[in-house]
Structure formats: structure tokens, C-alpha cells
């Protein structure tokens, strides 16, 4: 995936929130007017078009409390560094991206996703999904190839801000620790509890043998696991391999299990709700404070026993009806994380569309024709450019669904939105409360930061929300315009 190079340096403007909102409204209105005028001129060249392309604000279920109510959040620019400031608080433990923009040149790990499950009070079992590429850009799916080119070590710290080592070790790469699953590799290893430690941060370091290039992953561990999701998780139908994701497809056979094969009933409820997509990075307006989720149906399953969920929706499993934590599971159509149906495809284009364009797509009687007309209109009728741009855009949508699905589809999340439009970050800085995506300075282009704060959520453990700034406008609009003119095609 080509690293975007159109990010530009901006000067932070000091203004009150009311003035910023008025400024945003004026810019949005002017942009829509210009775009609508241009859409009525099919012979216009891409170079004649104005920079822009706004995302319409929409509400979403942000922090979902245990009662089933969904509450939004109030975002403030005072919560974290401004989007173009260089980080000054020192590197977090996890400074190598969990998703990498680099694709060729050497053997390298391009993504790491980890989870732990309690074994007993003395140890935890760590599971990781790894994707890696060869120097030619091909995916590494043979465990022997990975073992030949990489070594893995880990160290434990008391916390993100404490570098006193609690323990360390290496992970032998053999048939017991590494295996292939589909298009990626899985890593499994146990970690002993350090003396007198109830929690720790595990920093795993994967090193390429020849170049010394390192990929790191930080994972908070809890050795006295109390939450259901720290003891049980989603497994495949064999019960052997955890699925480090929050979604399954309708009709799949799955298991919610633990390391020790414990059998117990779990009580589940189903919510049927179509959550809204992320709003613009510039939309600093406060969200509504309350939104209810209505229970549609209930079910009971047994842990470590296969089951099938026949209907899509958002499911929530608990040990008993008074439990304060559970396991959320988004059940989607069989094609997910791909989007192939026209009625599904028209939704994610809102990140590069005007309100009137979205209205036309949603109201069209023939969604397929409207979808094709939308893209051909943007590409001035050039079908070849339109096809390449569509593929590039929806490849990112699919990847966002794989990486960021929580209680809603990944493309709808704040992380998914940024990933789709800007691509993978060059660096990720992380601590217990937040994650900062850094897009580096290249070709005289300034470094830009997107900060995501971790929010409590009953369904998942990794729900993050973007800190929004109106100052993202001169960064966001040119990138959106590049999509709208077909300048981004990979």
C-alpha cells in the first residue's frame, strides 16, 4: 500500500469553539456548492476541481454502558497534543506500528495483533496473529520461512511509564509455537507471572535476522483475571486456535472457550442495530449523551462447545445476568470483511462524498447503477481509472474491517475512517490510555498526528475514539480530493 505523501503542514489557529464551528459550516457549505456545480460539468478536467470532500457528521454509539444504553462522548482539543505537534512525552513502549505502511525491500512483519488468556494464577497464554512480507512483497505463510528469518524475545514492565524489568525471555519458533492460519501466521507462548505482580505490560520484539529491523507489540497482562474476556475468547470450530477478532459470519461454527476446556453456560442477548459511521475528523461538535439499545432476543450457549448463530446482529455473552463484564460478538453476512453488494458498497463512500451525493446514493432505486454513475462522474467518465480507484478504496475498507471491527464494522470506526482515507500510519505511539498514529514528514511534508483515546465499552476491550480538531481541514481535504480525482489508485 503506497504511503500517502500529500499531508501538509498547518499553522494552528487559536479561536473559540463557536467561531470554529461557524468557520466549519461556511467551508462545508462552500465546498458542497463548488462540488455540485462541477458535477454538472462532465467535461471538467480533474485539475480544475477544488480541494475538498467533506464527511457529513453523524452520531454513533460511543461508550456503551452495561445497561444497554449507548452514550456519546464530548471531544475536546485539550485532551491531547494538537494534530501537527511533535510528540514531547517520550516514546511509549509500543513505538513500532501494529500496521505498517512499508510493503517491500526486506523481510518484515507488517502487523501484530495479540491477546492473552489466563492459564491459572501463575501464568497466562499469549496468542498473536502475525502478517509478514518477503522482499518481493509476498505474504509469509510458511512457518519455516518465518523461523528462518526472524527471532522473537519479550520483556515485562510494571507499566508503560516504568522501565524496571519484571521478567524477560525468548520464544522458540517451532511447530508448537508458530502455525499457519489462512493468510497469516499464529504465535502461541506462555508467560509466567513475575513475583508479586498482579499486572504487567508485555513488550514482544520480533527481529529480522539480517537487517535487524524490529517490530514490537505491547500487550497489557492481568495475572488475576476477573473479566470474562480475560479467561474466555472466540475460538475456531476445532477449539484449538483463538480468533483474535470480534466478528463471525452468519452460519459459522464457532466456540467460546478457554485454555483449560472449562464447561459452563453463558447467557447471551442479541441487539439488532445499524450503528452510524465515524464522523469527520474536523467535527468537534459534542455527541448526544444517551442512546438505547433494545434487546431483540436471548440465547444460552455452553463454553468449549460448538455453536452456530443463524442471524446477524450484535451479541453479548455473560456468565450471569448481573455480571459487569462479558464478551461482545458482531455477527455479519457471509461476505464480510469484504463488501460486495451494491447496498453495502455505497455506505463507506461517505468519507469522500458530499451530503447530496450520499443522499442520491441512498435514495436510488437501482443502487448498482447509482454506484457506477457516482464513480464515473468523479473520474470524468474514465472507466479504467474508476475501476482502479474503486479497488484501492475498497481494499482499504476490507482491511479496516479485518483490523478494527469492534461492536460495529471496522470501516465505521474512527480508526477505520483514518485508515481508509490516509492508509497505514508510519508509526504508532501507545500507552494505556491512548494511541497516536503518526504520519511522518516526507518530501517536505509535515508530520501529522491522530490521537485515539481508549474508552470503556461493555462489548470489546479495544474501543478507541479519535480526538477531533477543526485544524485537520487542510490535511484532510486534499487527500479526499485525491481520491475523488483518481490520483490514489493503490
C-alpha positions in Angstrom: 0.0 0.0 0.0 1.6 3.2 -1.1 2.3 5.7 1.6 0.4 8.9 1.1 2.6 11.9 0.5 0.1 14.7 0.3 0.0 15.6 4.0 0.9 19.3 4.5 2.0 21.4 7.4 -0.7 23.6 9.0 -0.5 26.5 11.4 -2.6 26.1 14.5 -5.2 28.8 14.7 -6.3 29.9 18.1 -10.1 30.6 18.2 -13.0 29.8 20.4 -15.2 26.7 19.7 -18.1 28.8 18.5 -16.1 30.6 15.9 -14.6 27.3 14.7 -18.0 25.8 14.2 -19.1 28.7 12.2 -15.9 28.5 10.1 -16.5 24.8 9.6 -20.1 25.4 8.4 -19.0 28.1 5.9 -16.3 25.9 4.5 -18.6 22.9 4.2 -21.3 24.9 2.5 -18.9 26.5 0.1 -17.3 23.1 -0.7 -20.7 21.5 -1.4 -21.7 24.4 -3.7 -18.5 24.1 -5.7 -18.7 20.3 -6.0 -22.4 20.4 -7.1 -21.5 22.9 -9.7 -18.7 20.8 -11.0 -20.8 17.7 -11.1 -23.0 19.4 -13.6 -19.9 19.9 -15.9 -18.9 16.4 -17.1 -16.1 17.7 -19.3 -14.3 19.4 -16.5 -10.7 18.2 -16.0 -9.7 16.8 -12.6 -7.1 19.6 -12.3 -9.9 22.2 -12.4 -11.7 20.8 -9.4 -11.5 22.4 -5.9 -9.8 20.7 -3.0 -12.3 19.3 -0.5 -14.8 16.5 0.0 -16.3 16.5 3.5 -17.7 13.8 5.6 -21.1 14.5 7.0 -21.4 14.5 10.8 -23.3 11.6 12.2 -24.0 10.1 15.6 -22.7 6.7 16.7 -22.8 4.6 19.8 -19.6 5.6 21.6 -19.3 4.4 25.2 -21.9 1.7 25.6 -22.6 1.1 29.3 -23.7 -2.2 30.8 -27.3 -1.3 30.9 -27.6 -1.4 27.1 -27.7 2.3 26.7 -25.3 3.9 24.3 -23.8 7.2 25.2 -21.7 9.5 23.0 -18.7 11.4 24.0 -17.6 15.1 24.2 -14.4 15.7 22.4 -12.0 18.5 23.3 -8.8 19.6 21.8 -7.4 20.0 25.3 -7.3 16.2 25.8 -4.1 15.5 23.8 -1.4 17.1 21.6 -2.6 19.1 18.6 -2.5 17.2 15.3 0.7 18.6 14.0 2.8 18.9 17.1 5.8 16.6 17.5 5.3 14.2 20.5 7.1 15.5 23.5 6.2 13.0 26.2 8.8 10.4 25.1 8.2 7.2 23.2 5.6 4.8 24.5 6.6 1.1 24.7 4.8 0.3 21.6 6.5 2.6 19.1 6.6 0.2 16.1 3.3 0.2 14.2 0.9 -2.7 14.6 0.1 -1.9 11.0 2.9 -0.9 8.7 2.9 1.2 5.6 6.0 -0.5 4.3 5.5 -3.3 1.8 8.7 -4.2 0.0 12.5 -4.2 0.2 13.2 -6.7 3.0 11.6 -9.4 5.1 9.4 -7.6 7.6 6.4 -8.0 9.9 3.6 -5.8 8.8 1.0 -6.4 11.5 0.7 -7.9 15.0 -2.4 -8.5 17.0 -2.2 -10.0 20.4 -4.4 -11.3 23.2 -3.9 -13.2 26.5 -5.9 -15.8 28.3 -5.4 -16.8 31.9 -4.0 -20.3 32.4 -4.1 -20.2 36.2 -3.0 -17.7 38.8 0.7 -18.3 37.9 0.8 -17.8 34.1 -1.1 -16.6 31.1 -1.1 -17.8 27.5 -0.3 -15.2 24.8 -1.7 -15.5 21.3 -0.6 -13.4 18.4 -1.7 -13.1 14.8 1.3 -12.1 12.6 1.4 -10.9 9.0 4.8 -10.6 7.3 6.1 -10.0 3.8 9.1 -11.2 1.8 11.4 -8.7 0.0 9.2 -9.1 -3.1 6.0 -8.2 -1.1 4.6 -11.7 -1.0 2.9 -12.7 2.3 4.8 -15.1 4.5 2.6 -18.1 5.3 5.2 -20.8 5.8 6.2 -21.1 9.5 9.6 -22.4 8.5 10.3 -19.3 6.4 9.3 -17.1 9.3 11.5 -19.1 11.7 14.4 -18.8 9.3 14.3 -15.0 9.1 13.0 -13.8 12.5 13.7 -14.2 16.2 11.3 -13.3 19.0 12.0 -12.1 22.5 9.9 -10.4 25.2 10.3 -8.3 28.3 7.7 -7.4 31.0 7.5 -4.0 32.7 5.3 -2.9 35.6 3.6 -0.2 33.5 4.0 1.9 30.4 5.9 4.5 32.3 8.1 2.2 34.3 11.1 0.6 32.7 12.0 -1.7 35.6 12.1 -5.2 34.1 9.9 -7.8 35.8 11.0 -10.6 33.5 12.1 -11.5 30.1 12.6 -14.4 27.7 12.8 -15.7 24.2 10.1 -17.6 22.2 11.4 -20.7 20.4 9.9 -20.9 16.9 8.8 -24.4 16.3 5.7 -26.5 15.5 4.3 -25.8 19.0 4.6 -22.1 18.9 4.0 -21.0 15.3 1.5 -22.2 12.7 -0.3 -21.0 9.6 -3.9 -20.0 9.6 -5.2 -18.8 6.3 -3.3 -15.8 5.1 -1.4 -15.2 8.3 0.7 -16.9 11.0 -0.2 -17.5 14.6 2.2 -17.4 17.6 1.5 -19.0 21.0 3.6 -18.9 24.1 3.1 -18.9 27.9 4.4 -16.2 30.2 5.0 -16.8 33.9 3.7 -14.4 36.5 6.5 -12.2 37.9 6.8 -12.4 41.7 4.3 -10.2 43.5 2.9 -8.8 40.2 -0.8 -8.7 39.5 -0.4 -6.9 36.2 2.4 -6.2 33.7 3.0 -4.8 30.2 4.4 -7.4 27.8 6.6 -5.9 25.1 7.2 -8.5 22.4 10.0 -7.8 19.9 10.3 -9.5 16.6 13.7 -9.0 14.9 14.6 -9.7 11.2 17.8 -11.7 11.4 19.7 -10.0 8.6 18.7 -6.3 8.8 18.0 -6.1 12.5 14.6 -4.4 11.7 12.3 -4.8 14.7 8.6 -4.9 15.1 7.2 -4.5 18.5 3.8 -5.2 20.2 2.8 -4.1 23.6 0.1 -6.1 25.5 -1.2 -5.4 29.0 -1.4 -8.6 31.0 -3.5 -9.3 34.1 -2.5 -12.4 36.1 -5.5 -12.3 38.4 -8.0 -12.4 35.6 -11.5 -11.4 36.6 -13.1 -10.3 33.4 -14.8 -13.0 31.3 -12.8 -11.8 28.2 -9.6 -12.4 30.1 -10.5 -16.1 30.6 -12.6 -16.9 27.5 -12.5 -15.9 23.9 -13.7 -16.8 20.5 -12.1 -20.0 19.1 -12.4 -21.7 15.7 -14.7 -24.7 15.4 -11.9 -27.1 16.4 -11.4 -25.2 19.7 -7.7 -25.1 19.2 -7.0 -21.6 17.7 -8.3 -18.4 19.1 -9.8 -16.0 16.6 -8.4 -12.6 17.5 -11.3 -10.7 16.2 -14.7 -9.5 17.4 -16.8 -10.8 14.4 -18.0 -14.0 12.8 -20.1 -14.7 9.8 -23.6 -15.9 9.8 -23.7 -19.7 9.8 -20.1 -20.2 11.0 -19.5 -22.9 13.6 -17.5 -21.3 16.5 -16.6 -21.9 20.1 -16.3 -19.5 23.1 -13.6 -21.3 25.1 -10.7 -21.1 27.5 -7.3 -22.6 27.8 -8.4 -25.4 30.2 -11.6 -26.5 28.4 -13.9 -25.4 31.2 -17.6 -26.1 30.5 -20.2 -23.6 31.8 -23.3 -21.9 30.4 -23.1 -18.3 29.0 -26.2 -16.2 28.7 -26.5 -14.1 25.5 -28.6 -11.3 24.2 -29.0 -10.0 20.7 -29.2 -6.4 19.7 -30.3 -5.6 16.1 -28.9 -2.1 15.4 -27.2 -0.4 12.4 -24.6 1.8 14.0 -23.6 5.1 12.4 -20.2 5.6 10.7 -17.5 7.8 12.1 -17.9 11.5 11.7 -15.4 13.8 10.1 -12.0 14.3 11.9 -13.0 18.1 11.9 -16.4 17.6 13.6 -15.7 18.8 17.1 -19.4 19.1 18.0 -20.4 17.1 21.1 -22.3 13.9 20.6 -25.7 13.1 22.1 -25.4 11.8 25.6 -27.8 8.9 25.5 -28.9 6.2 23.1 -30.7 3.0 23.9 -30.1 -0.5 22.6 -33.1 -2.8 22.7 -32.7 -6.5 23.3 -34.1 -8.3 20.3 -33.8 -11.9 21.6 -31.9 -14.1 24.1 -30.0 -17.4 23.9 -27.8 -19.7 26.0 -24.6 -21.4 24.9 -22.1 -23.7 26.6 -18.4 -22.8 26.7 -16.0 -25.1 24.8 -18.9 -26.4 22.8 -19.5 -25.6 19.1 -22.5 -23.4 18.3 -23.9 -21.6 15.3 -25.6 -18.2 15.3 -28.1 -18.1 12.4 -28.9 -14.4 12.4 -26.7 -11.3 12.1 -26.6 -8.7 14.9 -24.6 -7.6 17.9 -24.5 -10.3 20.6 -23.4 -10.0 24.2 -22.5 -13.0 26.4 -22.2 -13.0 30.2 -21.7 -15.6 33.0 -24.8 -14.4 34.7 -27.3 -11.6 34.2 -25.7 -9.5 36.9 -22.2 -9.7 35.6 -20.4 -6.5 34.9 -18.3 -7.7 32.0 -18.9 -10.0 29.1 -17.9 -10.9 25.5 -19.3 -9.0 22.5 -19.6 -10.6 19.1 -20.7 -8.9 15.9 -22.3 -11.4 13.5 -22.1 -10.3 9.9 -23.1 -11.5 6.5 -21.0 -14.3 4.9 -19.0 -11.9 2.6 -17.6 -9.8 5.5 -15.0 -8.4 5.8 -15.4 -7.9 2.1 -18.2 -5.7 0.8 -19.6 -6.9 -2.5 -23.3 -6.0 -2.6 -24.2 -2.6 -4.0 -26.3 -1.7 -1.0 -23.3 -2.3 1.2 -20.8 -0.6 -1.2 -22.5 2.7 -1.2 -22.1 3.2 2.6 -18.3 3.7 3.0 -18.0 6.3 0.2 -19.4 8.9 2.7 -15.9 9.6 3.7 -15.2 11.1 0.3 -18.6 12.4 -0.6 -20.9 15.5 -0.2 -24.2 15.3 1.6 -26.1 15.5 -1.7 -24.1 12.7 -3.3 -24.8 10.5 -0.3 -28.5 11.4 -0.5 -28.6 10.4 -4.2 -27.0 7.1 -3.5 -29.2 6.2 -0.6 -32.4 7.2 -2.4 -31.5 5.5 -5.8 -33.9 2.8 -6.9 -31.1 0.9 -8.8 -28.2 1.0 -6.3 -25.8 -0.7 -8.7 -26.4 1.9 -11.5 -26.2 4.8 -8.9 -22.9 3.4 -7.6 -21.4 3.2 -11.1 -22.7 6.6 -12.0 -21.1 8.1 -8.8 -17.6 6.8 -9.5 -17.7 7.5 -13.3 -18.9 11.0 -12.5 -15.9 11.6 -10.2 -13.5 10.2 -12.7 -14.8 12.3 -15.6 -16.1 9.1 -17.3 -12.7 7.3 -17.3 -13.8 3.7 -16.6 -10.2 2.4 -16.2 -9.3 4.9 -13.6 -12.6 4.4 -11.9 -12.1 0.6 -11.6 -8.6 1.1 -10.1 -9.7 3.7 -7.7 -12.7 1.6 -6.5 -10.4 -1.4 -6.0 -7.9 0.6 -4.0 -10.6 2.2 -1.8 -12.5 -1.0 -1.0 -9.3 -2.9 -0.4 -8.7 -0.5 2.4 -12.3 -0.9 3.5 -11.8 -4.6 3.7 -8.6 -4.2 5.7 -10.3 -1.8 8.1 -13.0 -4.4 8.7 -10.3 -7.0 9.5 -8.3 -4.8 11.8 -10.7 -2.5 13.6 -14.2 -4.2 13.9 -15.5 -3.8 17.4 -19.2 -3.6 18.2 -19.6 -2.3 14.7 -17.9 -2.8 11.4 -14.3 -1.7 11.2 -14.9 0.8 8.4 -17.4 2.7 10.6 -14.9 3.1 13.4 -12.7 6.2 13.9 -9.6 4.1 13.2 -11.1 2.6 10.2 -12.0 6.0 8.7 -8.4 7.3 9.1 -7.0 4.1 7.7 -9.3 4.1 4.7 -8.5 7.7 3.7 -4.9 8.1 4.7 -3.6 4.5 4.7 -1.5 2.8 7.4 0.4 5.1 9.8 4.2 5.3 9.7 4.5 4.9 13.4 2.2 4.2 16.4 2.9 5.5 19.9 0.8 3.9 22.6 0.2 3.9 26.3 -2.5 2.5 28.5 -5.0 5.3 27.7 -4.3 6.4 24.2 -2.8 5.6 20.8 -1.2 8.1 18.4 -0.9 7.4 14.7 2.0 9.4 13.2 2.2 10.1 9.5 5.8 11.1 9.0 7.4 14.1 7.2 8.4 13.1 3.7 9.1 15.2 0.6 8.9 18.4 2.7 5.6 17.4 4.1 5.0 17.9 7.8 4.5 15.1 10.4 0.8 14.8 11.4 -0.6 13.0 14.5 -4.1 11.4 15.0 -4.8 10.7 18.7 -7.2 7.9 19.7 -8.3 7.7 23.3 -9.3 4.4 24.8 -12.9 4.3 26.1 -14.7 1.9 28.3 -17.0 -0.4 26.4 -19.0 -3.3 27.5 -18.7 -5.2 24.2 -15.0 -5.0 23.5 -11.7 -4.2 25.2 -10.2 -2.1 22.4 -12.7 0.7 21.7 -10.9 3.9 20.7 -12.3 7.3 19.7 -10.5 10.0 17.7 -9.7 13.4 19.2 -11.1 15.7 16.6 -9.7 19.1 15.5 -11.0 21.6 13.0 -7.3 22.2 12.1 -7.3 18.9 10.2 -9.1 20.6 7.3 -6.1 21.4 5.1 -4.8 17.9 5.7 -8.0 16.0 5.1 -9.5 17.8 2.1 -6.6 17.4 -0.3 -6.4 13.7 0.4 -10.1 13.3 -0.1 -9.8 15.3 -3.4 -7.1 12.9 -4.5 -9.5 10.0 -4.0 -12.2 11.9 -5.9 -10.0 12.6 -8.9 -8.5 9.1 -9.1 -5.0 10.2 -8.0 -4.9 7.4 -5.4 -5.2 4.0 -7.1 -3.3 1.6 -4.9 
